[in-house]
Amino acid sequence: MNISAFVDALHAGKASEIQPTGTGEWWDKPWQTGFYKQPHLDNLWLGYEGFRGDEQADRRHHGGSEKAVCVYATEHYPYWREQLALPDLAYGAFGENLSLTGLIETDVCIGDVFSLGEARVQVSQPRQPCWKLARRWRVKDLAAQVEQTGRTGYYFRVLQHGHVSAGDTLTLLERLFPQWSIDLCNEIMHHRKNDAEAAKELAQCPLLSASWKDGLWARANRPVESGAVKNARTDQPG
């Protein structure tokens, strides 16, 4: 199967504390975040919990071995530039480590293994953006917009560490679960919230991240309340 993509930009950065400026707006409060990542033109070491020098402010809900690398498709940027009236929205605007061309959510499946520079990576789950994306761009419902459009991005776990750089090519090495595209995972999580059977089937995919398995399994086994199964989020706000 000849599937490949191109790394347009690589981003990493330290977590920081953002101070309020006194406007009184909903977004103008003190907060800690690793969202403000910087582009790296040289190669960067990718370890099993992410890029060297990259940090997350909330390690309970972000980062770790199953969310070591955050990926976002460059194909989505024209849509968001128009939708948000931000024509200069640059790669990295969604807090991603890798801005890729050639691998949107319909093209990628849970468990896919890719070569990436000296490293090998594997798709672990879709991304579920939290409130920090909305605060960064001062659009209160932006996280919900991202989920509803399916333009979420996704995460890699790292199978083999090594140096990675902007300009590298990703090549698909192995596809184990072609039935579980990121796009379908998003559909089940965000649009088919009452489909307990689909949630159960997806939760049984062995290479899906543990947090998604737990959330979907809880949904599949939750009693129906007033004719509807409540949504079980797997990435909590933070």
N, C-alpha and C positions, 0 to 999 in steps of 0.2 A: 504494500500500500504506500503510494508516494504522497505523503503529506509532510509539508515543511512550512516554516514560518521564519520571519526575520525580526531580530531585536532592534527596534528603532531607537529605544532609549532604556537606560538602566538607572534606577534611582535607589538611594539609600540615605539614611540620616539618623541623627540622634533624636531622642524624644526631647520635647521642650515644653515649657509652661507659657501659655499665652495669657497676658494680662488684659483686664478690661480697659476700655478707653473712656468710659463714662457716658456713653450715648444713651444708655437705658434700653437699648434694643435687646430682643430675646437672645441674640447670638453673642452679645457683648458681656460675657462673664469669664471669670478665670477658668482655664481648662488646661489639661495636660494631654499632649498628643505626639505621636510619631509621624503624623501626616505630612509634615513639611519636609519632604525628602529632596535631596539635591541630585542633579544628574552627574553621572560618572562617565568620563570618556575613556579612562584607562580600564584595564581588567580589574575585577574585584573578586575576592575569594568567596565562594559559596560553600558554606558548611551545612551541617544537617539541621540546624535551626535557623538558617537564613544567611544573608550576606553579612560579611564582616563590617562592623560599624553601623549596621542598621538596628534600630531599636523600636519597641512598642511601649507606649506609656501604660497600657493595661494588659499585662501578660495573662490575666485570667481569661480574657476573651479574644486576644489577638496573639499572633505569633505561635511559636512552638513548632515541633517537627512536622505536624500535619498541615500547618499553614506557614511553611517556611518562606515561600515566595508568592507574592501577590501579583497577579497578571491581569492586564487590561488590554483589550483590542483597540488598536488605533483606528480601525474602521468606524468605531462609535463616536469619535471626536467631532466630526462634522454635525452629527445630530445634536449633540449636547451644546456645541457652540451656538447653534441656532435656537435650540429650545431654551437655553439659559440666557440668551442675548449676551454671550461672552465670546466674541469673535477671536480673541487672543488666547483662549483656553489652551494651555500647553500640555504636552505629554507629561504624565506624573500628576495631573490634576485630581485623579481619583485615588491618590495615595499608593499607587501600584509601584512595585519594584521593576517590573518589566512591562514596557509598552511594545506590543507585538503586532505585526501585520501578518495575516494569513491564518489565524486560528481564532475565529469567533466561537461563540457558545454552541452553535450547531455543528461545529467541526471537531469538537473535543469531547472525549468520553472519560468517565471515571476509570482510573487505572491505566490510562494511556501513558506509555513511557517514551520520553524524548531525550535525545542527546542535546546538550546545551553547552557549548564551549567544551571545557574539559569534564563537565559534570553530566550526570544523568538525573532526570527529574520525572516525577509521576503525578498525574492529576489526582487530587484527593477530594475536592468538593467545590461547589460554586461559592462565590463570595456573597455574603449578606452584609451590606454596608450598615454602619451604625449611625448614630446622631452626629458624629464628628464630621462626616461628609457634608451634612446639611449646614452645620455651623461654619465649616471652612468656607463654603460658598454662599452662606446667608440665604439659603433657600430651604424653608422649614420642612417641606415634604420631599426633599431630594432623594433621601434613602428609599422612600416608598416609590418614587418615580423610577428609580433604577431597578427595583425589584419587579415592578409591573411591566416594564419594557423588556425584561429579560437580558438587558445589557449590563450584567452584573460583574463580569470577570470571574476568575476562579483562582484556585490555589494549587501550588505544587508542593509535594514533599520531595526531599532530596534522597536519591538512592546511591549516588556517588558524588563526593565533593570534588571541587576543582575551580579553576578560574573561569570567569564569565565576563564578557564585555559587550557593549553596544556594538552592533554589526554582526554578532554571531548569528548563525542559522540553527533553528531547531528542526530536527528530523525525527519523525515518528519511528520508533524501533519496535514497538509491540502494542497491540490493541487487544485487550482481554475481555472487555465488556462493551461491545459496540451498541448494545441496546440502551445504555445509560449515558446519553449525551448530557452535557451540562444544561443545554436548553430544556431537555425533558425533566431533569432534576428540578430546575427552576419552576417549570409548569406544575409539577406535583406539589412542591412546597408552597407556591404562592397563588396558584389558580385552582388547584384541585384539592382544596383543604378538607373536603368531606369524603375524599376517596381513600378510605382506610386501607383497602386492599393494595392500591398502588403504593401507599406509604410503607406498608409491610414488605412488599416486593423490593422496593428500593433499599430499605433498611437491611436487607439480606445480602446486598452487594458487599463482598468481603473487603474491597479496596476503597470503599467510601469511608470518609473520616469518622472517628468514633463519635464526635459530637452530633453529626448528622444522623448516624445510626440510632443513637439514643433518642434524639428528638422525634424522629420518624416512628420509631418503635412505640414511644409513648403515645403519639397521635393514633397509631393503628389500634392500640389497645385501650383507648380512652372511651368511656361510655358516651353515647350521643346525648348532647344537652339541647333541648328544644329543637331537635331535628338537625343539629349541626355539630360537627366536631370542631372544636376550637383549634386555631393554628398553633402549632408547637414550634416556636422559633428555636433555632439551634445556635445562633450567634446572638448573645444578649447585647443590648446597647452598652456601649462603653468603648 
